[in-house]
Amino acid sequence: MAKLLFSEQFLGDAATISSPRVSERLHRILRMLERFPESGSASVPPSIARQFGPNIRKCAMNPFDLVYRYDPENDTVFLEGIVNQKMAY
């Protein structure tokens, strides 16, 4: 299983989630990324690519996108942030 590393931004973003349904989706996605770290989409809006840099991936957890990058050499998922889908362009 891949190791998950959480950025300060990701932890702050996750702390703002107040919906139990969205929170449960977040936990399901984290468990999925441990097992299948390349399962997220590499097709990200330009604003996300500019903010987080190259090799970024996303997983949809409506109304947000969980943003991460994966290092296959170290089998590590770097969780970068959670972005409101309406704000990404």
N, C-alpha and C positions, 0 to 999 in steps of 0.2 A: 504494500500500500504506500502511496505517496505521502510524504510529509507535508503538512500544511503550515505555512508561516503567514501570520497576520500583520499587515502594516497598521500603523497608528490611524491612518485615514480610514482603513476598512473597519477597524474596531469602533471608531467614532460614528461612521455611517451606520453600522449595524445597531449601535445603541439608540439610534433615532427611530428604529422600526417599532411601531406600537401595535401593529396588527398581528394577532396570534396566527392568522392564516399565512401571512407573508413570512413571519418568523419561522414557522414550520417548514415552508418552502425553502428558506435559507438553509436550515439544518439538513434537509434532504439533499440539496445541491452540494453541500460540504461533504456529506458522506459519499455522494457519487464521485466527486472530484478526487477523493482519497483512492477510490478504486479505478476510476477511468479519467485520469487527469487531462486527457486530450479531447474529452467529449464536448467541451464548449466550442463555440464558433470563433473562427479567426476572422470572420467578416464583421468588422466593427465600424460604427460610424466614424467619420474623420475627426469629430470633436473628441471622441474617446482615445483614438490613436494619438492625437496631439497632446492630450493631457497625460497619458500614461506611457507613451513611447512605443517602440517596436515590439513585435512578438507578443502582443496582448491578445487575450481571448475573452469571451463573455459567455455567460449563461443567463438566460432570461428567467426572471422570477417576478413576473408582472406585479406592479408597474415599474419594476427596477431591472437593471442589468447588473449582475455580479461580475466584476472585472478582475482578471487574474492573468498571471503568466506562469508557464510551466517550464521547468528546467529538467529535461529528460536525463541528463548525465547524473544529476544528484537525486532524481525522482522527487522533486520538491515543487509544490504549488505555492506561489507567492500571491496571496490575496491582496489586491491593491485598493479596491474600493467598491462602492455600490452607487450606481448612477441612475437617476430618474430617467426612464426611457423618453419622456416628453422633452427633456432637456438636451438629449443627445441628437446631434445633427451631422 
